[in-house]
Amino acid sequence: MKVINHIKEIRQKKGITQVKMAEDLQITRQTVNAIEKNKYNPSLELALKLIQYFDVPIEELFYLEKPEGE
Amino acid sequence: MNNQKLQITIWSVVIGCMIIGGFLGVYIIGKEAGEYNYEIVIAIIVGVVLGFIIYLLFSKWNKKRNGNVPDVDERSVLLMKSYLMGVLYVVLFGSGAVLLILYSMGVHFIETGLLIVCMMGLYMLIGLGAIITKRL
């Protein structure tokens, strides 16, 4: 099952740019882009940092893609 | 050791190695030719220092453009790991295959000079690939 995230929507809602987010979390802009496009699953450490950064519950940021028919 | 101290140490070692390598070159050429050309020493030192200054200016410009974003993070380390693993197998089996093909073609002797050139090309390709992988 694929992990889906809402980082892009939450980031845009808070008016934060990709570069600002990369600077604050000390990751590259390419990584931010890859996470937002669901091409890369962040490590548990980075995922926890993201939750703390956006101040949202984990289920709002990440969730498992529901299989078809459910 | 903090990050800045580590960077200074790394750069000191790299610059030191470059200069020592240059001096070694002067010594080897002098030994072969029978005459030591000390004028090259200035060129070596100026070249290394100039190269370092260009790198410093480039990294400053890069920092200005991208802000305080790190060069490497967890994703680039992962990408680099898989790239180097791929390179290991390609080089290991690739060079073996090339040797077998050359042997079957009737090439039974290889000049060491040619091997050095081949290895240099290989290192450059691997380095180029690593730079591209880091930027992915």
N, CA and C atoms of all chains as a GROMACS GRO file, in nm:
protein
  618
    1MET      N    1   0.083  -0.121   0.000
    1MET     CA    2   0.000   0.000   0.000
    1MET      C    3   0.087   0.126   0.000
    2LYS      N    4   0.045   0.221  -0.080
    2LYS     CA    5   0.124   0.343  -0.095
    2LYS      C    6   0.090   0.445   0.016
    3VAL      N    7   0.193   0.518   0.059
    3VAL     CA    8   0.169   0.623   0.159
    3VAL      C    9   0.140   0.754   0.085
    4ILE      N   10   0.029   0.814   0.118
    4ILE     CA   11  -0.010   0.942   0.057
    4ILE      C   12   0.008   1.052   0.161
    5ASN      N   13   0.046   1.171   0.116
    5ASN     CA   14   0.056   1.281   0.213
    5ASN      C   15  -0.010   1.408   0.161
    6HIS      N   16  -0.042   1.496   0.254
    6HIS     CA   17  -0.108   1.622   0.220
    6HIS      C   18  -0.016   1.740   0.245
    7ILE      N   19   0.114   1.714   0.237
    7ILE     CA   20   0.211   1.820   0.272
    7ILE      C   21   0.194   1.943   0.184
    8LYS      N   22   0.179   1.919   0.053
    8LYS     CA   23   0.171   2.034  -0.040
    8LYS      C   24   0.053   2.126  -0.003
    9GLU      N   25  -0.064   2.065   0.020
    9GLU     CA   26  -0.183   2.144   0.051
    9GLU      C   27  -0.163   2.221   0.183
   10ILE      N   28  -0.112   2.150   0.284
   10ILE     CA   29  -0.094   2.214   0.416
   10ILE      C   30   0.011   2.326   0.406
   11ARG      N   31   0.119   2.298   0.331
   11ARG     CA   32   0.225   2.399   0.315
   11ARG      C   33   0.171   2.524   0.246
   12GLN      N   34   0.095   2.501   0.138
   12GLN     CA   35   0.040   2.615   0.064
   12GLN      C   36  -0.062   2.693   0.147
   13LYS      N   37  -0.140   2.617   0.228
   13LYS     CA   38  -0.239   2.683   0.315
   13LYS      C   39  -0.169   2.775   0.416
   14LYS      N   40  -0.052   2.730   0.463
   14LYS     CA   41   0.021   2.810   0.562
   14LYS      C   42   0.110   2.916   0.496
   15GLY      N   43   0.112   2.917   0.363
   15GLY     CA   44   0.190   3.018   0.290
   15GLY      C   45   0.340   3.000   0.301
   16ILE      N   46   0.383   2.875   0.311
   16ILE     CA   47   0.527   2.848   0.322
   16ILE      C   48   0.579   2.800   0.186
   17THR      N   49   0.696   2.852   0.146
   17THR     CA   50   0.753   2.808   0.018
   17THR      C   51   0.836   2.680   0.039
   18GLN      N   52   0.863   2.612  -0.073
   18GLN     CA   53   0.944   2.489  -0.066
   18GLN      C   54   1.084   2.519  -0.011
   19VAL      N   55   1.142   2.633  -0.054
   19VAL     CA   56   1.277   2.669  -0.010
   19VAL      C   57   1.278   2.699   0.140
   20LYS      N   58   1.175   2.770   0.187
   20LYS     CA   59   1.167   2.804   0.331
   20LYS      C   60   1.154   2.675   0.413
   21MET      N   61   1.071   2.585   0.364
   21MET     CA   62   1.050   2.458   0.434
   21MET      C   63   1.180   2.375   0.436
   22ALA      N   64   1.251   2.375   0.322
   22ALA     CA   65   1.378   2.302   0.313
   22ALA      C   66   1.480   2.360   0.409
   23GLU      N   67   1.482   2.493   0.418
   23GLU     CA   68   1.575   2.561   0.510
   23GLU      C   69   1.543   2.527   0.654
   24ASP      N   70   1.414   2.534   0.689
   24ASP     CA   71   1.372   2.510   0.828
   24ASP      C   72   1.396   2.366   0.871
   25LEU      N   73   1.374   2.271   0.779
   25LEU     CA   74   1.389   2.130   0.816
   25LEU      C   75   1.527   2.074   0.782
   26GLN      N   76   1.612   2.160   0.723
   26GLN     CA   77   1.748   2.120   0.684
   26GLN      C   78   1.748   1.999   0.589
   27ILE      N   79   1.664   2.009   0.485
   27ILE     CA   80   1.662   1.908   0.379
   27ILE      C   81   1.673   1.983   0.246
   28THR      N   82   1.698   1.910   0.136
   28THR     CA   83   1.710   1.978   0.008
   28THR      C   84   1.572   2.005  -0.052
   29ARG      N   85   1.568   2.103  -0.143
   29ARG     CA   86   1.440   2.137  -0.207
   29ARG      C   87   1.388   2.019  -0.291
   30GLN      N   88   1.483   1.944  -0.346
   30GLN     CA   89   1.446   1.827  -0.427
   30GLN      C   90   1.373   1.723  -0.341
   31THR      N   91   1.417   1.710  -0.215
   31THR     CA   92   1.352   1.615  -0.124
   31THR      C   93   1.210   1.660  -0.093
   32VAL      N   94   1.193   1.791  -0.070
   32VAL     CA   95   1.058   1.845  -0.044
   32VAL      C   96   0.967   1.811  -0.161
   33ASN      N   97   1.018   1.835  -0.282
   33ASN     CA   98   0.941   1.808  -0.403
   33ASN      C   99   0.907   1.660  -0.416
   34ALA      N  100   1.007   1.575  -0.390
   34ALA     CA  101   0.985   1.429  -0.402
   34ALA      C  102   0.882   1.380  -0.300
   35ILE      N  103   0.886   1.436  -0.178
   35ILE     CA  104   0.788   1.395  -0.075
   35ILE      C  105   0.648   1.440  -0.117
   36GLU      N  106   0.640   1.566  -0.162
   36GLU     CA  107   0.508   1.620  -0.201
   36GLU      C  108   0.446   1.544  -0.318
   37LYS      N  109   0.531   1.493  -0.405
   37LYS     CA  110   0.479   1.419  -0.520
   37LYS      C  111   0.460   1.270  -0.489
   38ASN      N  112   0.477   1.233  -0.363
   38ASN     CA  113   0.466   1.094  -0.315
   38ASN      C  114   0.565   1.001  -0.384
   39LYS      N  115   0.680   1.056  -0.425
   39LYS     CA  116   0.782   0.973  -0.488
   39LYS      C  117   0.882   0.922  -0.385
   40TYR      N  118   0.884   0.984  -0.268
   40TYR     CA  119   0.977   0.944  -0.164
   40TYR      C  120   0.908   0.949  -0.029
   41ASN      N  121   0.921   0.839   0.047
   41ASN     CA  122   0.865   0.836   0.182
   41ASN      C  123   0.972   0.881   0.281
   42PRO      N  124   0.946   0.989   0.355
   42PRO     CA  125   1.049   1.035   0.449
   42PRO      C  126   1.074   0.935   0.561
   43SER      N  127   1.192   0.944   0.621
   43SER     CA  128   1.224   0.857   0.735
   43SER      C  129   1.132   0.894   0.852
   44LEU      N  130   1.127   0.808   0.951
   44LEU     CA  131   1.041   0.834   1.067
   44LEU      C  132   1.081   0.965   1.133
   45GLU      N  133   1.213   0.989   1.138
   45GLU     CA  134   1.264   1.112   1.200
   45GLU      C  135   1.212   1.236   1.126
   46LEU      N  136   1.223   1.231   0.993
   46LEU     CA  137   1.178   1.347   0.914
   46LEU      C  138   1.026   1.361   0.920
   47ALA      N  139   0.956   1.246   0.922
   47ALA     CA  140   0.809   1.250   0.932
   47ALA      C  141   0.766   1.317   1.063
   48LEU      N  142   0.834   1.282   1.171
   48LEU     CA  143   0.802   1.343   1.302
   48LEU      C  144   0.836   1.492   1.302
   49LYS      N  145   0.946   1.527   1.233
   49LYS     CA  146   0.982   1.669   1.222
   49LYS      C  147   0.875   1.745   1.144
   50LEU      N  148   0.822   1.681   1.039
   50LEU     CA  149   0.718   1.744   0.957
   50LEU      C  150   0.591   1.768   1.038
   51ILE      N  151   0.554   1.668   1.121
   51ILE     CA  152   0.435   1.681   1.206
   51ILE      C  153   0.453   1.798   1.302
   52GLN      N  154   0.575   1.805   1.360
   52GLN     CA  155   0.605   1.913   1.455
   52GLN      C  156   0.605   2.048   1.383
   53TYR      N  157   0.660   2.050   1.262
   53TYR     CA  158   0.674   2.173   1.184
   53TYR      C  159   0.536   2.231   1.148
   54PHE      N  160   0.448   2.143   1.099
   54PHE     CA  161   0.316   2.191   1.057
   54PHE      C  162   0.214   2.194   1.171
   55ASP      N  163   0.251   2.129   1.284
   55ASP     CA  164   0.165   2.124   1.401
   55ASP      C  165   0.027   2.066   1.366
   56VAL      N  166   0.030   1.949   1.304
   56VAL     CA  167  -0.094   1.879   1.268
   56VAL      C  168  -0.083   1.733   1.314
   57PRO      N  169  -0.194   1.664   1.338
   57PRO     CA  170  -0.184   1.521   1.375
   57PRO      C  171  -0.130   1.438   1.258
   58ILE      N  172  -0.068   1.326   1.292
   58ILE     CA  173  -0.002   1.243   1.191
   58ILE      C  174  -0.098   1.196   1.081
   59GLU      N  175  -0.223   1.162   1.123
   59GLU     CA  176  -0.318   1.109   1.024
   59GLU      C  177  -0.363   1.216   0.924
   60GLU      N  178  -0.343   1.341   0.961
   60GLU     CA  179  -0.378   1.448   0.868
   60GLU      C  180  -0.269   1.468   0.762
   61LEU      N  181  -0.147   1.433   0.802
   61LEU     CA  182  -0.033   1.452   0.712
   61LEU      C  183  -0.008   1.329   0.625
   62PHE      N  184  -0.009   1.212   0.686
   62PHE     CA  185   0.017   1.087   0.612
   62PHE      C  186  -0.096   0.988   0.630
   63TYR      N  187  -0.129   0.918   0.526
   63TYR     CA  188  -0.224   0.806   0.539
   63TYR      C  189  -0.197   0.703   0.431
   64LEU      N  190  -0.241   0.580   0.456
   64LEU     CA  191  -0.220   0.474   0.358
   64LEU      C  192  -0.327   0.479   0.250
   65GLU      N  193  -0.286   0.459   0.127
   65GLU     CA  194  -0.379   0.460   0.015
   65GLU      C  195  -0.475   0.341   0.031
   66LYS      N  196  -0.605   0.372   0.022
   66LYS     CA  197  -0.702   0.263   0.041
   66LYS      C  198  -0.706   0.175  -0.084
   67PRO      N  199  -0.704   0.041  -0.065
   67PRO     CA  200  -0.713  -0.045  -0.183
   67PRO      C  201  -0.849  -0.032  -0.251
   68GLU      N  202  -0.852  -0.056  -0.383
   68GLU     CA  203  -0.978  -0.039  -0.458
   68GLU      C  204  -1.085  -0.135  -0.407
   69GLY      N  205  -1.210  -0.085  -0.401
   69GLY     CA  206  -1.320  -0.170  -0.356
   69GLY      C  207  -1.353  -0.152  -0.210
   70GLU      N  208  -1.268  -0.076  -0.136
   70GLU     CA  209  -1.295  -0.055   0.006
   70GLU      C  210  -1.379   0.069   0.029
   71MET      N  211   3.364   1.720   1.710
   71MET     CA  212   3.413   1.822   1.615
   71MET      C  213   3.293   1.886   1.543
   72ASN      N  214   3.284   2.019   1.550
   72ASN     CA  215   3.169   2.079   1.482
   72ASN      C  216   3.191   2.086   1.331
   73ASN      N  217   3.084   2.124   1.261
   73ASN     CA  218   3.083   2.117   1.114
   73ASN      C  219   3.191   2.204   1.049
   74GLN      N  220   3.208   2.326   1.104
   74GLN     CA  221   3.304   2.419   1.044
   74GLN      C  222   3.448   2.368   1.060
   75LYS      N  223   3.476   2.316   1.180
   75LYS     CA  224   3.611   2.262   1.207
   75LYS      C  225   3.640   2.146   1.114
   76LEU      N  226   3.538   2.059   1.096
   76LEU     CA  227   3.552   1.941   1.011
   76LEU      C  228   3.579   1.983   0.867
   77GLN      N  229   3.507   2.087   0.822
   77GLN     CA  230   3.525   2.137   0.684
   77GLN      C  231   3.665   2.193   0.664
   78ILE      N  232   3.712   2.269   0.763
   78ILE     CA  233   3.847   2.327   0.754
   78ILE      C  234   3.951   2.214   0.747
   79THR      N  235   3.932   2.110   0.832
   79THR     CA  236   4.025   1.997   0.832
   79THR      C  237   4.024   1.927   0.696
   80ILE      N  238   3.904   1.901   0.643
   80ILE     CA  239   3.894   1.831   0.514
   80ILE      C  240   3.965   1.911   0.404
   81TRP      N  241   3.938   2.044   0.401
   81TRP     CA  242   4.000   2.127   0.298
   81TRP      C  243   4.150   2.137   0.313
   82SER      N  244   4.198   2.142   0.438
   82SER     CA  245   4.343   2.145   0.460
   82SER      C  246   4.407   2.018   0.406
   83VAL      N  247   4.344   1.902   0.433
   83VAL     CA  248   4.398   1.773   0.385
   83VAL      C  249   4.396   1.770   0.232
   84VAL      N  250   4.284   1.813   0.172
   84VAL     CA  251   4.272   1.810   0.025
   84VAL      C  252   4.377   1.900  -0.040
   85ILE      N  253   4.388   2.025   0.010
   85ILE     CA  254   4.485   2.119  -0.047
   85ILE      C  255   4.628   2.068  -0.025
   86GLY      N  256   4.654   2.017   0.097
   86GLY     CA  257   4.786   1.961   0.128
   86GLY      C  258   4.822   1.848   0.033
   87CYS      N  259   4.726   1.757   0.010
   87CYS     CA  260   4.749   1.642  -0.079
   87CYS      C  261   4.778   1.690  -0.222
   88MET      N  262   4.702   1.793  -0.267
   88MET     CA  263   4.723   1.846  -0.403
   88MET      C  264   4.864   1.902  -0.418
   89ILE      N  265   4.905   1.982  -0.319
   89ILE     CA  266   5.038   2.044  -0.326
   89ILE      C  267   5.148   1.937  -0.317
   90ILE      N  268   5.131   1.841  -0.225
   90ILE     CA  269   5.230   1.732  -0.211
   90ILE      C  270   5.238   1.653  -0.342
   91GLY      N  271   5.121   1.626  -0.401
   91GLY     CA  272   5.115   1.555  -0.530
   91GLY      C  273   5.191   1.631  -0.638
   92GLY      N  274   5.172   1.764  -0.640
   92GLY     CA  275   5.243   1.849  -0.736
   92GLY      C  276   5.393   1.842  -0.716
   93PHE      N  277   5.435   1.852  -0.588
   93PHE     CA  278   5.579   1.845  -0.557
   93PHE      C  279   5.636   1.709  -0.600
   94LEU      N  280   5.557   1.605  -0.576
   94LEU     CA  281   5.599   1.470  -0.615
   94LEU      C  282   5.618   1.462  -0.766
   95GLY      N  283   5.526   1.530  -0.838
   95GLY     CA  284   5.537   1.536  -0.984
   95GLY      C  285   5.666   1.605  -1.027
   96VAL      N  286   5.696   1.719  -0.959
   96VAL     CA  287   5.819   1.794  -0.990
   96VAL      C  288   5.940   1.704  -0.965
   97TYR      N  289   5.936   1.631  -0.853
   97TYR     CA  290   6.048   1.542  -0.816
   97TYR      C  291   6.066   1.430  -0.920
   98ILE      N  292   5.953   1.368  -0.960
   98ILE     CA  293   5.961   1.256  -1.056
   98ILE      C  294   6.011   1.306  -1.192
   99ILE      N  295   5.954   1.420  -1.236
   99ILE     CA  296   5.998   1.476  -1.366
   99ILE      C  297   6.147   1.512  -1.358
  100GLY      N  298   6.187   1.575  -1.245
  100GLY     CA  299   6.327   1.614  -1.226
  100GLY      C  300   6.420   1.494  -1.226
  101LYS      N  301   6.374   1.386  -1.165
  101LYS     CA  302   6.456   1.264  -1.157
  101LYS      C  303   6.473   1.202  -1.296
  102GLU      N  304   6.363   1.206  -1.374
  102GLU     CA  305   6.367   1.146  -1.509
  102GLU      C  306   6.452   1.233  -1.602
  103ALA      N  307   6.427   1.367  -1.594
  103ALA     CA  308   6.496   1.458  -1.687
  103ALA      C  309   6.637   1.494  -1.640
  104GLY      N  310   6.664   1.472  -1.512
  104GLY     CA  311   6.796   1.506  -1.457
  104GLY      C  312   6.808   1.653  -1.419
  105GLU      N  313   6.697   1.726  -1.431
  105GLU     CA  314   6.700   1.869  -1.396
  105GLU      C  315   6.570   1.906  -1.327
  106TYR      N  316   6.579   1.965  -1.207
  106TYR     CA  317   6.457   1.999  -1.133
  106TYR      C  318   6.408   2.138  -1.172
  107ASN      N  319   6.282   2.143  -1.217
  107ASN     CA  320   6.226   2.271  -1.259
  107ASN      C  321   6.143   2.329  -1.145
  108TYR      N  322   6.204   2.421  -1.068
  108TYR     CA  323   6.134   2.474  -0.950
  108TYR      C  324   6.031   2.582  -0.985
  109GLU      N  325   6.029   2.625  -1.111
  109GLU     CA  326   5.929   2.726  -1.151
  109GLU      C  327   5.787   2.669  -1.146
  110ILE      N  328   5.778   2.538  -1.166
  110ILE     CA  329   5.645   2.473  -1.165
  110ILE      C  330   5.582   2.481  -1.025
  111VAL      N  331   5.668   2.483  -0.921
  111VAL     CA  332   5.619   2.486  -0.782
  111VAL      C  333   5.524   2.605  -0.762
  112ILE      N  334   5.564   2.722  -0.816
  112ILE     CA  335   5.479   2.842  -0.802
  112ILE      C  336   5.345   2.818  -0.872
  113ALA      N  337   5.352   2.760  -0.992
  113ALA     CA  338   5.230   2.732  -1.069
  113ALA      C  339   5.140   2.637  -0.991
  114ILE      N  340   5.200   2.537  -0.926
  114ILE     CA  341   5.121   2.439  -0.849
  114ILE      C  342   5.047   2.510  -0.735
  115ILE      N  343   5.122   2.590  -0.658
  115ILE     CA  344   5.061   2.657  -0.541
  115ILE      C  345   4.954   2.756  -0.586
  116VAL      N  346   4.987   2.838  -0.687
  116VAL     CA  347   4.890   2.938  -0.735
  116VAL      C  348   4.765   2.867  -0.791
  117GLY      N  349   4.785   2.760  -0.865
  117GLY     CA  350   4.673   2.683  -0.923
  117GLY      C  351   4.580   2.629  -0.816
  118VAL      N  352   4.640   2.569  -0.712
  118VAL     CA  353   4.559   2.510  -0.604
  118VAL      C  354   4.482   2.620  -0.530
  119VAL      N  355   4.552   2.728  -0.495
  119VAL     CA  356   4.488   2.838  -0.419
  119VAL      C  357   4.377   2.903  -0.503
  120LEU      N  358   4.406   2.926  -0.633
  120LEU     CA  359   4.307   2.986  -0.723
  120LEU      C  360   4.184   2.896  -0.736
  121GLY      N  361   4.207   2.767  -0.749
  121GLY     CA  362   4.097   2.670  -0.758
  121GLY      C  363   4.011   2.673  -0.633
  122PHE      N  364   4.077   2.684  -0.516
  122PHE     CA  365   4.005   2.689  -0.389
  122PHE      C  366   3.922   2.817  -0.379
  123ILE      N  367   3.981   2.930  -0.425
  123ILE     CA  368   3.909   3.058  -0.420
  123ILE      C  369   3.786   3.052  -0.511
  124ILE      N  370   3.803   2.993  -0.633
  124ILE     CA  371   3.689   2.980  -0.725
  124ILE      C  372   3.579   2.895  -0.660
  125TYR      N  373   3.620   2.785  -0.594
  125TYR     CA  374   3.522   2.699  -0.526
  125TYR      C  375   3.448   2.777  -0.418
  126LEU      N  376   3.524   2.856  -0.340
  126LEU     CA  377   3.464   2.935  -0.230
  126LEU      C  378   3.362   3.034  -0.284
  127LEU      N  379   3.401   3.105  -0.394
  127LEU     CA  380   3.310   3.203  -0.454
  127LEU      C  381   3.185   3.134  -0.507
  128PHE      N  382   3.203   3.017  -0.571
  128PHE     CA  383   3.090   2.944  -0.627
  128PHE      C  384   2.995   2.898  -0.517
  129SER      N  385   3.052   2.847  -0.405
  129SER     CA  386   2.965   2.798  -0.297
  129SER      C  387   2.892   2.915  -0.229
  130LYS      N  388   2.960   3.033  -0.220
  130LYS     CA  389   2.896   3.152  -0.164
  130LYS      C  390   2.776   3.194  -0.251
  131TRP      N  391   2.799   3.192  -0.384
  131TRP     CA  392   2.694   3.231  -0.480
  131TRP      C  393   2.577   3.133  -0.471
  132ASN      N  394   2.612   3.005  -0.457
  132ASN     CA  395   2.511   2.899  -0.446
  132ASN      C  396   2.427   2.917  -0.320
  133LYS      N  397   2.495   2.954  -0.210
  133LYS     CA  398   2.427   2.974  -0.082
  133LYS      C  399   2.332   3.094  -0.091
  134LYS      N  400   2.376   3.198  -0.162
  134LYS     CA  401   2.297   3.318  -0.180
  134LYS      C  402   2.171   3.286  -0.260
  135ARG      N  403   2.188   3.198  -0.359
  135ARG     CA  404   2.077   3.164  -0.448
  135ARG      C  405   1.977   3.071  -0.380
  136ASN      N  406   2.028   2.971  -0.310
  136ASN     CA  407   1.941   2.868  -0.251
  136ASN      C  408   1.912   2.887  -0.103
  137GLY      N  409   1.971   2.987  -0.040
  137GLY     CA  410   1.950   3.006   0.102
  137GLY      C  411   2.030   2.905   0.183
  138ASN      N  412   1.989   2.885   0.307
  138ASN     CA  413   2.064   2.796   0.396
  138ASN      C  414   2.017   2.650   0.382
  139VAL      N  415   2.010   2.602   0.258
  139VAL     CA  416   1.966   2.465   0.234
  139VAL      C  417   2.089   2.374   0.228
  140PRO      N  418   2.086   2.260   0.298
  140PRO     CA  419   2.204   2.172   0.297
  140PRO      C  420   2.228   2.107   0.160
  141ASP      N  421   2.352   2.067   0.136
  141ASP     CA  422   2.386   2.001   0.010
  141ASP      C  423   2.338   1.857   0.008
  142VAL      N  424   2.345   1.795   0.125
  142VAL     CA  425   2.314   1.652   0.135
  142VAL      C  426   2.210   1.631   0.244
  143ASP      N  427   2.114   1.543   0.220
  143ASP     CA  428   2.018   1.505   0.324
  143ASP      C  429   1.994   1.355   0.316
  144GLU      N  430   1.896   1.304   0.394
  144GLU     CA  431   1.875   1.159   0.400
  144GLU      C  432   1.844   1.098   0.263
  145ARG      N  433   1.768   1.172   0.178
  145ARG     CA  434   1.732   1.117   0.048
  145ARG      C  435   1.854   1.107  -0.044
  146SER      N  436   1.939   1.212  -0.043
  146SER     CA  437   2.057   1.206  -0.130
  146SER      C  438   2.153   1.096  -0.086
  147VAL      N  439   2.160   1.071   0.047
  147VAL     CA  440   2.246   0.962   0.096
  147VAL      C  441   2.193   0.827   0.046
  148LEU      N  442   2.060   0.812   0.052
  148LEU     CA  443   1.998   0.687   0.004
  148LEU      C  444   2.022   0.668  -0.146
  149LEU      N  445   2.003   0.778  -0.222
  149LEU     CA  446   2.024   0.772  -0.367
  149LEU      C  447   2.168   0.736  -0.398
  150MET      N  448   2.261   0.798  -0.323
  150MET     CA  449   2.404   0.774  -0.345
  150MET      C  450   2.439   0.628  -0.315
  151LYS      N  451   2.377   0.575  -0.209
  151LYS     CA  452   2.402   0.435  -0.171
  151LYS      C  453   2.362   0.343  -0.285
  152SER      N  454   2.241   0.363  -0.338
  152SER     CA  455   2.195   0.273  -0.446
  152SER      C  456   2.278   0.295  -0.573
  153TYR      N  457   2.319   0.420  -0.598
  153TYR     CA  458   2.401   0.447  -0.716
  153TYR      C  459   2.535   0.375  -0.705
  154LEU      N  460   2.600   0.387  -0.588
  154LEU     CA  461   2.731   0.324  -0.570
  154LEU      C  462   2.722   0.173  -0.573
  155MET      N  463   2.609   0.120  -0.526
  155MET     CA  464   2.590  -0.025  -0.533
  155MET      C  465   2.579  -0.068  -0.680
  156GLY      N  466   2.504   0.008  -0.759
  156GLY     CA  467   2.492  -0.020  -0.902
  156GLY      C  468   2.627  -0.011  -0.970
  157VAL      N  469   2.703   0.095  -0.935
  157VAL     CA  470   2.836   0.116  -0.995
  157VAL      C  471   2.928  -0.002  -0.962
  158LEU      N  472   2.921  -0.050  -0.838
  158LEU     CA  473   3.005  -0.162  -0.796
  158LEU      C  474   2.984  -0.283  -0.887
  159TYR      N  475   2.858  -0.316  -0.910
  159TYR     CA  476   2.829  -0.434  -0.993
  159TYR      C  477   2.864  -0.411  -1.139
  160VAL      N  478   2.833  -0.290  -1.189
  160VAL     CA  479   2.864  -0.259  -1.330
  160VAL      C  480   3.015  -0.266  -1.353
  161VAL      N  481   3.093  -0.204  -1.262
  161VAL     CA  482   3.239  -0.203  -1.279
  161VAL      C  483   3.295  -0.344  -1.263
  162LEU      N  484   3.245  -0.415  -1.162
  162LEU     CA  485   3.296  -0.551  -1.134
  162LEU      C  486   3.270  -0.645  -1.252
  163PHE      N  487   3.144  -0.655  -1.291
  163PHE     CA  488   3.110  -0.748  -1.398
  163PHE      C  489   3.144  -0.690  -1.535
  164GLY      N  490   3.131  -0.559  -1.549
  164GLY     CA  491   3.162  -0.493  -1.676
  164GLY      C  492   3.308  -0.510  -1.713
  165SER      N  493   3.399  -0.484  -1.616
  165SER     CA  494   3.541  -0.497  -1.649
  165SER      C  495   3.577  -0.642  -1.675
  166GLY      N  496   3.513  -0.733  -1.602
  166GLY     CA  497   3.535  -0.877  -1.628
  166GLY      C  498   3.491  -0.914  -1.768
  167ALA      N  499   3.374  -0.864  -1.807
  167ALA     CA  500   3.322  -0.894  -1.941
  167ALA      C  501   3.411  -0.835  -2.050
  168VAL      N  502   3.458  -0.710  -2.026
  168VAL     CA  503   3.547  -0.646  -2.124
  168VAL      C  504   3.675  -0.727  -2.141
  169LEU      N  505   3.730  -0.774  -2.027
  169LEU     CA  506   3.853  -0.856  -2.033
  169LEU      C  507   3.829  -0.984  -2.113
  170LEU      N  508   3.716  -1.049  -2.087
  170LEU     CA  509   3.684  -1.175  -2.158
  170LEU      C  510   3.667  -1.149  -2.308
  171ILE      N  511   3.596  -1.039  -2.341
  171ILE     CA  512   3.575  -1.006  -2.483
  171ILE      C  513   3.709  -0.978  -2.551
  172LEU      N  514   3.795  -0.900  -2.481
  172LEU     CA  515   3.925  -0.868  -2.539
  172LEU      C  516   4.009  -0.994  -2.559
  173TYR      N  517   4.002  -1.085  -2.462
  173TYR     CA  518   4.080  -1.210  -2.471
  173TYR      C  519   4.030  -1.294  -2.588
  174SER      N  520   3.896  -1.301  -2.601
  174SER     CA  521   3.840  -1.380  -2.712
  174SER      C  522   3.870  -1.315  -2.847
  175MET      N  523   3.892  -1.182  -2.846
  175MET     CA  524   3.926  -1.114  -2.972
  175MET      C  525   4.075  -1.129  -3.006
  176GLY      N  526   4.149  -1.188  -2.916
  176GLY     CA  527   4.290  -1.212  -2.943
  176GLY      C  528   4.384  -1.112  -2.879
  177VAL      N  529   4.330  -1.021  -2.794
  177VAL     CA  530   4.418  -0.926  -2.723
  177VAL      C  531   4.466  -0.995  -2.595
  178HIS      N  532   4.592  -1.036  -2.592
  178HIS     CA  533   4.642  -1.109  -2.477
  178HIS      C  534   4.730  -1.025  -2.385
  179PHE      N  535   4.769  -0.907  -2.431
  179PHE     CA  536   4.852  -0.819  -2.348
  179PHE      C  537   4.793  -0.677  -2.346
  180ILE      N  538   4.796  -0.614  -2.229
  180ILE     CA  539   4.748  -0.475  -2.219
  180ILE      C  540   4.860  -0.390  -2.162
  181GLU      N  541   4.879  -0.274  -2.222
  181GLU     CA  542   4.982  -0.182  -2.174
  181GLU      C  543   4.930  -0.116  -2.045
  182THR      N  544   5.015  -0.103  -1.946
  182THR     CA  545   4.970  -0.045  -1.818
  182THR      C  546   4.928   0.102  -1.835
  183GLY      N  547   4.995   0.172  -1.927
  183GLY     CA  548   4.959   0.312  -1.956
  183GLY      C  549   4.815   0.322  -2.002
  184LEU      N  550   4.775   0.228  -2.086
  184LEU     CA  551   4.637   0.226  -2.138
  184LEU      C  552   4.539   0.197  -2.023
  185LEU      N  553   4.582   0.109  -1.933
  185LEU     CA  554   4.498   0.077  -1.816
  185LEU      C  555   4.475   0.202  -1.730
  186ILE      N  556   4.583   0.280  -1.712
  186ILE     CA  557   4.573   0.403  -1.632
  186ILE      C  558   4.471   0.498  -1.696
  187VAL      N  559   4.479   0.512  -1.830
  187VAL     CA  560   4.385   0.599  -1.902
  187VAL      C  561   4.242   0.548  -1.885
  188CYS      N  562   4.225   0.415  -1.899
  188CYS     CA  563   4.091   0.355  -1.883
  188CYS      C  564   4.036   0.380  -1.743
  189MET      N  565   4.122   0.360  -1.642
  189MET     CA  566   4.078   0.380  -1.503
  189MET      C  567   4.041   0.526  -1.479
  190MET      N  568   4.120   0.618  -1.539
  190MET     CA  569   4.092   0.761  -1.524
  190MET      C  570   3.954   0.793  -1.581
  191GLY      N  571   3.927   0.739  -1.700
  191GLY     CA  572   3.797   0.759  -1.764
  191GLY      C  573   3.684   0.705  -1.677
  192LEU      N  574   3.710   0.588  -1.618
  192LEU     CA  575   3.610   0.524  -1.532
  192LEU      C  576   3.583   0.609  -1.408
  193TYR      N  577   3.690   0.659  -1.345
  193TYR     CA  578   3.674   0.743  -1.226
  193TYR      C  579   3.595   0.869  -1.259
  194MET      N  580   3.628   0.928  -1.375
  194MET     CA  581   3.559   1.051  -1.415
  194MET      C  582   3.410   1.024  -1.437
  195LEU      N  583   3.380   0.912  -1.502
  195LEU     CA  584   3.240   0.875  -1.527
  195LEU      C  585   3.166   0.853  -1.396
  196ILE      N  586   3.231   0.781  -1.302
  196ILE     CA  587   3.167   0.752  -1.172
  196ILE      C  588   3.143   0.884  -1.097
  197GLY      N  589   3.243   0.974  -1.100
  197GLY     CA  590   3.231   1.104  -1.034
  197GLY      C  591   3.117   1.186  -1.093
  198LEU      N  592   3.110   1.187  -1.226
  198LEU     CA  593   3.004   1.261  -1.295
  198LEU      C  594   2.866   1.204  -1.257
  199GLY      N  595   2.858   1.073  -1.255
  199GLY     CA  596   2.733   1.006  -1.217
  199GLY      C  597   2.694   1.041  -1.074
  200ALA      N  598   2.795   1.048  -0.985
  200ALA     CA  599   2.768   1.081  -0.844
  200ALA      C  600   2.714   1.223  -0.832
  201ILE      N  601   2.771   1.316  -0.912
  201ILE     CA  602   2.724   1.456  -0.908
  201ILE      C  603   2.578   1.462  -0.954
  202ILE      N  604   2.549   1.390  -1.064
  202ILE     CA  605   2.411   1.390  -1.116
  202ILE      C  606   2.316   1.327  -1.014
  203THR      N  607   2.359   1.214  -0.953
  203THR     CA  608   2.275   1.146  -0.853
  203THR      C  609   2.245   1.238  -0.735
  204LYS      N  610   2.346   1.313  -0.692
  204LYS     CA  611   2.328   1.403  -0.578
  204LYS      C  612   2.224   1.511  -0.607
  205ARG      N  613   2.218   1.552  -0.735
  205ARG     CA  614   2.127   1.661  -0.771
  205ARG      C  615   1.986   1.613  -0.804
  206LEU      N  616   1.964   1.480  -0.808
  206LEU     CA  617   1.833   1.427  -0.846
  206LEU      C  618   1.724   1.463  -0.744
   0.00000   0.00000   0.00000
